[in-house]
Amino acid sequence: MGSGHFGRIPGIQLNSSKHTELANHAWSVADLLRGDYKQSDYGKVILPFTVLRRLECVLEPTREKVTQIAEQYKDSDIDPDRFLRRAAGHAFYNRSGLTLKKIAADPQNAAKNLAVYVGAFSDNARGVLDRFEFAQQIKRLDGAGLLYQVIGKFTDLDLRPETVPNHNMGYIFEELIRRFAEQSNETAGEHFTPREVIQLMVRLLVAPDGDALQLPGAVRTVLDPACGTGGMLSAMDDLITELNPDATVEVYGQELNPESWAICRSDLMIKGQDPENIAFGNSFSDDGHARKTFDYMLANPPFGVEWKKVKEDVEAEHKTLGEAGRFGAGLPRINDGSLLFLQHMISKMKPVDVDGGGGSRLAIVFNGSPLFTGAAGSGESEIRRWILENDWLEGIVALPDQLFYNTGISTYFWILTNRKSPDHKGKVVLLDARDQWQKMRKSLGDKRKQLGTDHIATVVKLYGEALAVADDADHPLHGKVKVFRNEDFGYRRITVERPLKLRFEVTEESLAALEASKPIQRLEQAPLLAGAFKSLMGTRWATKQEAWLALKDAVVQAGGTWPTSAPFYKALREVIGVRDPEGEVQLVKGQPEPDTELRDYENVPLGEDVEEYLAREVHPHVPDAWIDHSKTKIGYEIPFTRHFYVYEPPRPLAEIDAELKALEAEIQGLLGEVTE
């Protein structure tokens, strides 16, 4: 799993002045929109016009050739689509001779000409603009008398591919989306992932396959089921073709946000990929890639987002299809769908053939919650159990905090595969990369840290050599890697019972409880019982048998009959029974009755005998405890931070004291200056 295959790491810089300058140019249209548009709606104009201008710049060199062929076939019955694509040199084209510059030069007819221009695009490009509801924006801008001015702003925005290569164009779109999200109080993190985080992710994903990827004619399929603007898909495409320029990479995605979906599709069209591979909609309720499998999958699904909207579909698939569906292992709590994304991706792993060929690798970004949320038997625990018992979890990498735009919390990469190398089988690597970061010159939202090129190289190398580093106590990064067996994360949740011990007495409290007890008050002779019991006020008995005999005698002497129903006995014990560590052990069918108030739970590692654990950890304190084996559940959790916890002793008191005195003196000095 070496990292020697990887040379330069493109696109680590987050924002160069050129990207910012071009994004500023596009965003300057906001000055025109102010007053007629709400701030939160600026993006609805700026994003589609930027896409339109990019498409126009890409098609510029072949524009005349395409219009000639369109003219040639104008009155023909033959569908010229194939010829127009070939002439354009792209998977899309525009049949008209119009450009934004020509449209801007005729303000009176700007709306009509722009509609004709957009209508002359091939269906795939027009579909992208339709997702932005572009026709409505044209109408609205024209009504406000702003259309030709807005078009004019975009005519001199230079987005030619030779000036702005594709991955730089990605930055510009991401910067515009970030601004749009800020204006509309959305979270930009739902739309894209920092590029340097993606660079680390794709390298960890592809690292073990470097040699296989360099074979001639290699074809690899990649899926991102929450693909945003397509940043991760582009990075995978770039990396695989960097390793092998002859490789064919087919990228697939699905996205719920219409603007991000449209940008992702336009990006693929320009790169010559099939834009139909990017499905629109919710991956859970409307899987755009049903029954397909992929070589690689990666995703940064939104953290802690509830799945209430698709609850019916997901639950129906869980119940009716079970293991044959995507969600057979279990369902997480409704307020976090992260583990649903992971199950969705696992369902699309290629099967491994008898010779060890096939199979898939996948990586996903999670917050801390999927590591440990959910007790034994819960949906989350069952999903972890399913993954670990199938030996799919290869490793988890802890990332620095403050790395993402919309959250400062700690994040983790989970890396899974159904074709582990022989030395990794049955094992999980935990890698602590929380100290691999550098401070950003300027914060972006919650993002104050970034991964430098060296950090990425260090983490990829360390992950590739994890087993050796974990075995070598002298390695400088030995403390950053730990290797566990799958079953080390499993435990039995045992229910420890202790006997119910009672003494019996008649007190003011028990008489009040008698009057409040429904099963007793339903009896005809309830008042007589109350009188009989009152005569025994202050009496105490060590055993239930003694108490029942004395109470029965009192009732008979008062002229009543002793009730014998089970509900009466149960209610009576509740009324006059008092918990007492020295009291009589209550029995049910000859066995001690458990005291629900003293019930306790213990998590015992899977490899350990629970009875031995009980004898060692519990019996020295409570010798009469036992395990109710019928309630035992198996759970799985990955307590990452606990495994990397390093004790830091508190500072000496004298040091803290001296610091406080120094601060006090400083405050006094400052106060002195104020009063002078």
N, C-alpha and C positions, 0 to 999 in steps of 0.2 A: 504493500500500500504506500509506496514512496510518493514524493511530490515532484520527482525529477522531470516529469513530463510537462510541467507547467512553466512557461517562460514568463513573459510580461503579464501584468494583471491590468487589463484595460479599464478605464472609466472609474478608477477609485476616487479621483478628485470629485467632490460632490457638486461643485458649482464653479465653472470657470467664468471669467468676465464676459466671454462671448455668448455663452448660453443666457446669462442674466441680461445682457444687452438686448438680445433678440426677444427674450420673454418680456422685457420692459417695453420694447417697441410694440409688441402685440397688446400688452396690457394698457398702453397709453390711450387706446380706444375708449377706455373707461371715462376719460375726460369728456369725450363727446356724449357718452350715454348718461352722465350725471344729470339728474332731474327728470329724465324720461324713463329711466330704468332704476329699479331698486338695486342697491349694491350687490345683493345676493343673486341678481339675475345677470350681472355682467358676463359671467362665464358662458351663459347661454348664447351670447353673440360671439365672444372672443374665441372660444374653443372651436366651433364649426368653421369660422372664417380662417383660423390658423390651419385647420385640416385642409380646407379648400385650397388655400394658397400653397400648401406643401404639395398637394396633388398636382396643382397647376405647374409648379416649378419642376417636378419630376417628369411631367409629360412634355415640357417645353421643347426639348430637342427634336421630338418626332411629331409635333403638333400638325405641321403642314402636310406631312405624309399621310397622317390619319384622316385629315379633312378631305384630302384628295380621294382616298379609298371610300370614305363615307359618301362622297358626292357620286362616285362611280356606281355604287350599289343602291343609290337612293330609290330608284323606281324598280329595283329588281326583286324577284321573289326569293332570292337566295339570302339566307341569314349571314351577314358579313362579320359576325362576332369574332370568328376565328382569325379572319384576315386583319381585322382592326387591332386585335391583341398583338398579332405578329408585327404589324406596322408600328404600334406604340412601343413594342419591346417590353411590355408589362402585362400583367393580368387584368388591367383596367385601361380605359381610354375615355376621350371626350370627342364626340363627333363634330362639334360646332367649331367655327373659326373664331369664336369670342374669347376674350381674356378679361380679367378683372380690370386691366388698364383701359381697354376699349369701353367696357361698361361704365366705368367712372367718368369717362369723357362725354357721356351722353346722360346727364342727370335726369332729364325728363322721362327717359325710358329705362332707368336703372332697374326698377323692380321687374319689369317685363323681360328685359334682356338677361337679368340674373336667373330668373326662373327658367328661361330657355337654356341658358348655359348649364345649370345644374341638371336639367332634364336630359341633356345630351351626354351625360356620363353613362358609362356601362352600369348595369344593374347593381353590381357589387359595390361600386363607389357611391352610387346614389343611395343605396341602403344605409351606408354609414352616415351620410348627411341627414337622412330621414330620421335616424335615431335622435338627432339633436333637435328634431322638430324645426328644421331649418326654414321650411316654407312659411311657418308662422312668424319666425323672427324677421324674415324679409318683409312680410306684410306690416309687421309692427314698426320696423325701422323706417319703412317708406311712409307710413302714416305720421311718423314724428318728423319727417323731412330730414332724416339722418343717413339714409341708405348710401347715397353716393359718397358722402364724406367718410363713412366707415370703410366702404370699398377702397376709397383713395388711400386710406391709412395702410391697407394691406398690400397695395400694388407695389410699394417699394420695400416690402419685407423680403429680404433675400434668403429664401429657404431652399436654394438649389442643392442637390446632394453633394456636389463638389465643395460647397461652402459649409454645409451642415450634414455630416454623415449621419446614418440612421441612429446610432446609439446616442449621438449628441441631440438629435431631434427628440429622442425619448426624454432627455433631461428637460428640454424646453416644455414639452407637454406636461411633464410632472410638475415643473415649477408653476405653470399656469393652473393646473388642477389644484395645487397646494394653495395658491392665492384664492381661487374660486371657493375652495372648501373653507378657508378662513373667513371669507366674506359671508358665506351662508351658514356659518357655525357648524359645519360638518367636521368630521375628523379626517384629515388627509391620510392618516394611517390606514383608513379603509380602502384607499385607492392605490397606494404604492409603497414599496419597501426601499429603504436606502440602498443605493447601488453597491456600496462596498459590502453590505450584509449579503446581498445576492451573490457577489463574487466569491465570498467565503462558502456560501451554501452550495453553489454549483460545483466548486472544487472538491468539497467533502463528498458530494454525491458521485462524482465521476472518478475520483482518485483511484479506486482499485481497478478501474476498467481501462486505464491508460493504454495498455498494450493492445487489448481487443479493439479499441476504438481506432487504432492506427492501421488495421487491416484494410486492404483495398476494397472499395465497394461497400463499406460499412453503412448500414441504414439504421437510424435510431429514431424512435418516436418519443415525444415528451408531452406530458400533460400538466397543466396547472388549473385545478378546478375552481380557483378564486383568483383569476389572472389579472384583474385590474387593467392597467394599460399595456401589459405584456412584458414588463421589464425582466421577469425571471425567464420567460420563454426566450427572449432575445439573448440573454446571457448564456443560456444553455446552448443555443444555436452557435453563438460566437465561440464558446469554449471548445465544443466538439469539432467545429470546422477549423479551429486553430490547431488542434491536435492532429487533425487529418483533413486537409483541404478537399479531398475527394469524397469525404463522408456526406451522406444525405441525411439531413435532419428534418423531420416532420413535426411541427409543433401544433398542439391542440390546447384549447382552453375553454373556460366558461366564465361568464361575468354577469353580475346582477345589475350593476350600475350602468345606465345607458351611455353616458358620456365616455366612461372608461372603456366600455365594450367597443364603441365606435372608433376610439383612438387606436385600440389594439388591432382592430380589423384593418384600419387604414395603414398601420405600420406593416402588417403582414403582406398586404397587397403590394406595397412599395418594395418589399424585399423579395417578392416573387413567390411567397408562400401562399397556400390556399386559405383565403379569409373565411371560407365556409367552415374551417376547423374551429373557429371561435364561436361557440354557442352562446346564445343570450338566455338568461333566466336563472332560476335557482337550481343549483346542482343536486339538492336533496329531493325536491318535488318534481323536477323536470330534468332528469339527467340527459344532457346533450350528447353524451358519449356512451350510452348504454351498450353493454355487451362488448365494448372495446377494451383491449389491454395495451399497456405501454411499457417501454423499456425504462423510462425515468419519469418520476412524478415529483413535483415540488409545489409548495403552497405556503402562503402567509395569510391564513384565514383571519378575519377580524377576531380580536380577543374578547371573550366574555359576552358574545352577542347571543341573545336568546333565539330559539328556533320555534317560537309559538306559532308563527304564520304557517309553518309546514308540519305542525304537530300531527295532524290527521294522516297525512301521507306517510310520514316517517313511522308512526306507530302502526299503521296498517301494514307497511312492508315488514316491520319487525315481527308482527303477529302472524301474518299469512305466509310469508316466505321463509322466515327464520334464517337458518344457516345458508339457505339458497339465495337469500337477498343480501343487501349490504350491511344491514344493522342487526344481524342475528345475535351478535355477542352481547349486546346490551344497549341501553339508551342512557345518555348522561342527563343530569338535571336540566330543566327547561331553559335556565338562564345562561347556558354556555354550550354552544354547538361545536366547539373545537374538535372533540373526539368523534363527532359524526363525520367531519371532513376526513379524518384519518381512516375511519372505516370505509368511507367512500373510495378513498385512494387504494386501500389494501385490496378492495374488491376488483381493482383493475390491474393487479399484478399479473404478469405473464406466468403461466405454470412452468416449473422446472422440468426438463425432460430427463430421461433415464441416464443420459450421458453428462448430466449437470449443466446442459445448455439452457437457454431461455432465462426466465426469471426477471425480476425487476429490482430497482433501487428507488427509494423515495425519501424525501426530506420535507419536514414541516416545521414551521415556527410556532411555538406555544409560549404562553406565560407559565407561571409555576403551577397553576391549578391542576392541569391534567396529570401531573406527577403524583399527587397524593390526595386530591379531593375524593370523597366518597369512601365510606367504611366498607368492610368485608360484605360481599353480597350486593352492594350497590351497583348501578349501571356502570359507573366509571371504573370501579375495581374489577368488574367482570370483563370489561374491554381490555384493561391492562393484563389481566390474567390470560385472556385469549391470545394476545400478542406475544406475551412471554412464553406461554406453554407451547406456542407454535414456533418459537425460536426466530422471530422476525426482527426483534429490536437489536440492532447492531451497536448503536451508541447514542449518547445524549451529550450535547455540548452546551455548557452554560455560557451565555454571552454577557458582556458588560451591560449595566443598566444605562438609561438615557441614550439609547442607540436609535430609537424610533421617534418619528415625528409627533405621534399622538399619545405617547405614554412613556413615562420615565422608569417603568417597572422592569424587573429582571425578565429576560427571555431565554428560551432554550431551543436548540435544534434537536429534533428527534430524527434519527436516521434509521430506516428500516430496509430490510431486504429479505427475500425468500431464497437467496443463493449466497449465504455466508461462506467465506473461505473456510477451509477445514480447521485452521487454528482458531477461528472465531466462533465455531459452532458451540452452542450452549453458553455463550458468554455475552456480557454487555459491557461496553466501555463507557465510563463516565469521565468527561474531560472538562476541567474547570478553566475556561478562558476569560474569566471575569476581569482579569487585570490586563488584558490585551487591547489597549485602546490609547488614543491620543485625544487631547482636548481640541474642539473645533475653534477656529478663530471667531466664528459668529454662530450663535445658537440658531436652530431652525425649529420653532415650536418647542417640544420637549427634548429635542435632540441636541445634546451638548457634547457628545463623544462620538468619535468615529474610529473605524478600524483602518490602520495604515497598511501599506503593502507588506511591510515586514511582519505585522501582526498576523495577516492572513497566511503568509508563507509559514510562520511558526506554528499556527494552529493546524494547518493542513499536514505539515510534516509530523507534528506530535500525534495527530489522529492516526496517521498511517503507521507510526511506530509504537502505537499505544501499548501493545502487549509486551514488547521488549522494555519500554520505559517503566511500565508498572513493575516489572521483575528486577529492574536495576536500581537499587536503593541509592547508588552514587550519582545517578543521572540528575543534572541540575533541575529538571522539571518533573522529577519523580513524584513530588507531592501534588502535581496537577492532574494526574491520571490514576484512576482506580478501575480495576477489572473485577467484575462479579459474575457468579453463575446466575442463570435465569432464576433459579429457585430461591436465591438469596433475597429476592424482593417479595417472596411469598410468606404468608403467615396464616396461622389458624387463630381465628378470634374465638376464644373459649369463654363460656359463661360459667363463672365460679359462684356456686350457691353455698349458702350457710343456713343451718336449720332455724326455723321459727321457734323462739323460746318465749313462753308466756307464764306470767303468774296471773291469778284471778282475784278481783276484789270489787266490792260495791262501794262506790264513792258518789259524791254530788255529781261529778262529771259523768259517771256511768249511768246515773239515773236520768240525767239530762239527755244522754245519748239514747237511752231506752225510749224516751218520749219522742225522739226524732227518728227512730228506726221504723221504716215503713213496714217491713215484714212482721214486726211485733205489733205495731199499731193496727194492722189489719185484723188481728185476732179479736174475737168478741170479748175475751176476758183480759184485754190489755190493761184496764184500770186495776183489776185484781192483781195482775202480775206486778204492776208498779208498787202497789201496797205491800205485797209479800216481800219484794226485794228491799223496800225501804226498811223493813224490820231487821234486815241483815247489814244495815249501814255500818261501814268501818271494818267489816269482816274481810279477811284475806285468806286465800287457799293456795297451796303450793302446786296442786295438780287439778286438772280439769275434772277428773272423776269426783274428787272431793267437793268441788264447787257445785257441780251438777246435782249431786246428792243433797247438799244443804239447801240449794235453791228449790229443788223438787219438794223437799219436806215442807219448806215455808209456804209453797203454793198450795199443797194439799191441806195443810193446817188452816189456810185462809179459806178453804172450801172450794178451791179450784181444781182443774185437772191439768196435768203436765203435758204441754204440746210435744209431739214427737216428730214433727216434719223436719226435713233437712234444712229448708230455708230458715226455720226458727233457730236451730242449733247454730247455723252459720252467723245469723244476726246476733245471737246471744254471746257468741265468742267475741265478736267485734265490740260488743258493748262492755263486757266485763274483763276481757283479756287485755293484759298490759305487757308490752315487750319488756323483757328482763334478761340480761346476759346470764343470770343464774337460774332462770326459769325452766319450766318443763319443756322438753323438746316435743313439738306437735308432730304426730304421725298421720300419714295417709296410706292406707293399705299396708301398714307395717313399716313404711319407709319414712324417713324424716321429711317434713314439709319444708320447702324452701321459703325463706323470708325475702319477699320481693324488695324490701327496703335495704337489705344487706347485699343484694345481688351485685356482682362486679364482673368486669370484662377484662380479659388480658389478651394481648397479641403475642403468640408464641411462634418463633421462626419455624418454617416448614420442616426443616431437618431435625427438629427436636421432639422428643417424646413428651406429650402434654402431661402425662401422669408424673414423669420425673420432674418436669417444670413445677408442677403443683407441690410436690414434696419438698423441692428445694426453695422455691420463692414464696409460697403461700403458707404451707403448714407450720413453719416456725412461728408465724404470727397468729394464724387461726387454724388450729389442728383439725377442727370438725368440718372444714370446707370440702366440697367435692365438685367435680365437673359434670355439668349436664351435657353429655355428648350429643344429644339430639339437637341442641341449639348451636353446635359448632359450625362456623362458616370459614371458608378459605378466602383470603383477601390478598391483593397485591398492591404495593405502593413503592414509589421510588423516592426516598427521602434524600434528595441530592445534597442539599446544604448541610445536613447532619453528617454526611460522609466526608465533607471537606471542612468541617468546623475546626478552627484552631483556637485554643484557649488563649486569651490575652489577659494577663493578670492586671488588676486595677492599679492605677498609679499610686505610689506611696503617699500617705496622708501628709507627710512633711512637705512634699513637693507641691501638692494642691494648696496647702496652707500658705507656703511662700508665694505662690502665684496670686492668691487672693489678697495677700498683704501688699504685693507690688501694684495690683490693680487699684486697691484702696488708696495707696499713696498717689497714684496717677490721677484718680478722681479728685482727691483733695487739691492737688496742684492745679487741675483745670478749674475747680470751683474758686480757688484763690485768684486765678487770672480774671474770672468773671466779676468778682466783687471789687477788684482794684479799680 
